[in-house]
Amino acid sequence: MAELVEAAGVGAGPGTDKNIQQPLTLVMPVAYERLDDLKATLKNDRIAAFSRAALERVGTVHSTRFVILEDAERRWAKLLVIAIFDGDVDDYIAAFARELNRVFNPLLQFVEETEDKPPLPVEDNVEAFTRYVKNRNVPPASNRTFSAYPDLTALDIYEATRPRNDGAPSPQQ
Amino acid sequence: MTDLDLDDIQGLILRGYRKDVACHLVLQIEEPGRFKALLGDLVEEDAESGPFITVATDWRKKPAVWRYRADPADSGERATHCINIGFTFDGLKKLGLEHASLESFPAAFREGAAQRAHKISETGPSAAEHWVPSLGSGNADVIVSLYADSTEERAEVTDEMLARAGDAVTKIDQFDAQRLNGTDREHFGYVDGLSQPTIEGAPMAGIKDPFPPVPAGEFVLGQPTQRKLPWHPVPVPDSLGRNGSFAAFRMMAQDVKAFEEFITTEAQRAGIDRELLAAKLCGRWRNGEPLVMRPSSPPPGAIPIPRENLNAFDYEATREFPWGDQEGLVCPRGSHIRRTFPRSQRVIDDFTGLRRRIVRRGMPYGPPYDPSHPTDDERGIVGMFICASLEHQFEYMMRQWINDGLFTGGCLGRSKDPMTGANDPADSRFVAPGTPRVDTRGFPRFVTTRGCAYLFLPSMTALQHIAALA
């Protein structure tokens, strides 16, 4: 990787540029009586395919996953969205609202009706959605986070690892 | 193919006039009733009563006298001057638009350029509090832009316009602009205005690029766009919003002395030709030839690339351009033109840089820079950045592409456009990979914003609508 990075033009090592990669740990309270519907929706292949296509279009996400924390005895559950993304949080959440609306609109149906919950659809209520996500984004417990490549964006890695152009059109063209 | 009503759309949205001089009158509305009457006159098709708003119709296909004064030296087919008009949100409020109509305009336009300057890195010397008072104060209601073939014509039309307006308005500022020694170059010495979108359904203007024509809705409200839905609903009523557009009117000072000194110093330090460094910073040689097409300085006697071919390139390898420049070894990914129009290069949010286009209409102001007698006179570019969404096109380009580096691959970090970005010597950096490799840091900003206004450019129908408001 270091050689590829050097070839792409970065001379200095990690740590020269700050605030590139950001963590998101969004914790949303689930309407417990809808938990099974939520689980089924998360396994829906069409939503998964749409999510993948949208995230590829956004281009700033290194990784993301949904996690459900559940306590059947006390009858509560939380839906977590865990991600590492590039850039500013407002831009990232706005991209979520704009590009991932077909993921978040169905999922938010199963989230508790709290005062801060944004109206749906999220794409028409970007500011309220942004406030909600920022309010419910749980920061890391310490700033001692680790990334194997803290100065690289998702697109830096994409560019550094895709086939080099050797002067001939690619087979797809 | 879009069927555009070219008679309804202001000309500068869809076409460059290629005039020699321009001026922009910044007006404050004093008597809305009288001003609305003047607006009514400005859209009337009466060639005898004075200046008229220039529309996008290709005048070469029109009779000699049609909305314009005929130019006897040009077979009467070409207007000797062109006029366009834009309104700030405050201006529209003064003209008595209904509340629902005002509220239907996008938030960026309603808030205005000064309020949102910090969002696009207009900080430090470019911050709104340092702008020229007419644009920083919020007093500007209307900007009338005049384009003419001569300074005499410009003065004549300006005087005529202001005389007709009378006490309806107060002129609070005037920005004059002119081609530098009759050329297409801006003050840094580069040929400017080469890269403009080809707009579907519009008269061909400028040099064609190798990409599909851009749907007109990217620049004209109410027309088909590149997306399933436009960025914003068209302002209501339809007679007001449709066929209008938005523009960021900008005045940007260029520090030519600092730019030239930087090139000289850095070229010596890096051991490369200073004109090659100048080309690496821009992505084009100063004569307009793109680095991708002319990777090294042309030998004496080399045949210049024809002007009509100066946009015929891409950075990605395609069937038409099998070599491309994927890694930025020839044209650095951080260079000016590769940021302001990344072409089919992979970018965030849209896959390619073809999805957020902007029409640029600018002209230099201030005296030409003479390196043998450098002066501190202010000089720069003044003009319009035209788009359907100030937030998602103009501001996005300023924020993500010019003043940040995370929008594309290539390890740009949080670097900015080396020529027009809000660079700070504390963290500025420009890397040109390839041979010779350039890695320069600690340079200042070379362009400072002197003022900006967000304008609505109404259609002819909309101007009539406004003129008829009670």
Interface residues (C-beta under 8 A of the other chain):
Chain A: V5 A7 A8 G9 V10 G11 T16 D17 K18 N19 I20 R57 V58 G59 T60 D86 G87 D91 A95 E99 D151 L152 T153 L155 D156 I157 Y158 E159 A160 R164 N165 G167 A168 P169 S170 Q173
Chain B: A317 T318 R319 P322 W323 G324 Q326 E327 G328 P332 R333 R346 V347 I348 D349 D350 F351 Q400 D404 L406 F407 T408 G409 G410 C411 G413 R414 V431 A432 P433 R437 D439
